[in-house]
Amino acid sequence: MKKIAYIEIDTHAEIAQAFMNIMNDSSDFSVDYYFSKKIKDLVDEHGETVFLSDSSMILEQLKSKTYDLIIIGTVHRYFNTFHALVQKYNTAVIVHNINFSVASKGALIKSIFKGDLIYRLKLWWKEGLFYASKAYRNAKSLLVLDEQISKGMYRFLPLFYTENFESHKNEALTVVIPGGVSQKRRNYDHIFKIIQNIKTEEKCEFIFLGKAQGDELKELKKLSQKLPENVLIQYFSDRVSNQDFENGMRKADVLWCPVQKKTEFFSLEEIYGATKMTGNLGDAIRYGKMAVFSKDYPSKSEFIVPESENILEQFKALKNTNFDFRTNYSKATVLEKLEEVLRDLIST
């Protein structure tokens, strides 16, 4: 049995959870997890070997163990620590922002002064910001979670599978918009405009499944007062609990994900579907839902469809469209592909 260490001491608890969930069924690999307290508090453990860790401990912890492969879930800080780690071990790094991972020292210097100055100066002085591209470059393998952007040096790591949920029958057409309600990542102005102008005699409900705040929260409050009785919206002004998120996603007839074409990470431009993955892709797979994306979002997946002019009719049609998620994205199928990738990462 091959031994793997999975490290997440930074940000992406949901990715760590996805890796834990699918590797629970593996009989060929044993995984030790090294999590910061913040990450450990966010994941559900089911008998896995989990060690509490941080940037000051991880190198010493790894000395006492022997692993065939080390996977780092996020390299968005602690660059000096991860740079030292990737030089010593067979390490694969999951890349979430490709342009950031290859940014030059000059580009990073400029970005320091473009936002959150105190935090970025800390990354520079204490956490080795200028080792960022070296940490990625010196890793044995670079991984991405969206097959669409797996090219060249970036290898696709399949993690997302469709879970076995009972189908939900809704009285009203139920459209779910998953993710934090922020104009930075999804075009909520576009969503608000469409909902405000909907003309239908049928019942329909729009669930904004993420925390709303600022201008977006104000708009949602105004919108809720203007709509006819048969058009409902639900939104959250606090963080959405895991249970509320799961309930909302299971209830959805269709997902609506008007992902922005471009976003920024560390003030560097990233392009969804080209240099960055959207979490809505994993949402659609996990819950087995057809999803309407922005017209300009590049995707070859059959369950992702570009938004049409008459979006309400499109939602109705997709509600009755069956895509065979259980065959294409069953846990057994995805695990088999994942184990094949892991074997290659160990042997190369």
Secondary structure, 3 states (H helix, E strand, C coil): CEEEEEEECCCCHHHHHHHHHHHCCCCCEEEEEEECHHHHCCCCCCCCEEEECCCCCHHHHHHCCCCCEEEECCCCCCHHHHHHHHHHCCEEEECCEHHHHCCCHHHHHHHHCCCCHHHHHHHHHCCCHHHHHHHHHCCCEEEECCHHHCCCCEEECCCCCCCCCCCCCCCCEEEEEECCECCCCECHHHHHHHHHCCCCCCCEEEEEEEEECHHHHHHHHHHHHHCCCCEEEEEECCCCCHHHHHHHHHHCCEEEECECCEEEECCEEEEECCCECCHHHHHHHHHCCCEEECCCCCCCCCCEEECCCCHHHHHHHHHCCCCCHHHHCCHHHHHHHHHHHHHHHHHC
